[in-house]
């Protein structure tokens, strides 16, 4: 998003305002959304694996308590 920078120059009674745009290097690369989607997919997969491990641990815990 461009930012506004006030210039010290004045033209008559009006102030001159320059619009400062980010350089090309400051703009996010085009592959950033793909990387974000990949990271989100990995996060979801890890959460699913942790949920599965939690359910398995609960099942084992209940089986041990019934057997003891």
C-alpha positions in Angstrom: 0.0 0.0 0.0 1.5 3.3 -1.0 2.3 5.7 1.8 2.1 9.5 1.7 5.1 11.5 2.4 4.9 15.2 2.7 7.6 17.1 0.8 9.3 20.1 2.3 8.6 22.0 -1.0 5.6 24.2 -1.2 4.0 25.6 -4.4 2.5 29.0 -3.5 -0.1 28.3 -0.8 -0.5 24.7 -1.7 1.6 21.8 -0.2 3.1 19.3 -2.6 2.5 15.7 -1.5 4.5 12.9 -2.9 3.2 9.3 -3.0 5.9 6.9 -2.1 5.5 3.4 -3.5 7.4 0.3 -2.2 10.3 -0.9 -4.4 10.0 -4.1 -6.4 12.1 -5.9 -3.8 9.7 -4.9 -1.0 6.7 -6.6 -2.8 6.0 -10.1 -1.8 7.1 -12.7 -4.3 4.4 -14.5 -6.3 5.2 -17.9 -4.7 4.3 -16.7 -1.2 0.7 -17.8 -1.4 1.7 -21.3 -2.4 4.2 -21.5 0.5 1.4 -20.3 2.9 -0.9 -23.0 1.5 1.8 -25.7 1.9 2.5 -24.6 5.5 -1.2 -24.6 6.3 -1.5 -28.1 4.9 1.4 -29.4 6.9 -0.1 -27.8 10.0 -3.4 -29.5 9.4 -1.7 -32.9 8.8 0.3 -32.6 12.1 -2.8 -31.6 14.0 -4.6 -34.6 12.5 -1.7 -36.9 13.5 -1.7 -35.5 17.1 -5.5 -36.0 17.4 -5.1 -39.6 16.2 -2.3 -40.2 18.7 -4.3 -38.7 21.5 -7.3 -40.9 20.7 -5.0 -44.0 20.6 -3.5 -43.0 23.9 -7.0 -42.6 25.5 -8.0 -46.1 24.1 -4.9 -47.7 25.6 -5.3 -46.0 28.9 -8.9 -47.1 29.2 -8.0 -50.7 28.2 -5.2 -50.8 30.9 -7.6 -49.4 33.5 -10.2 -52.0 32.7 -7.7 -54.8 32.8 -6.0 -53.7 36.1 
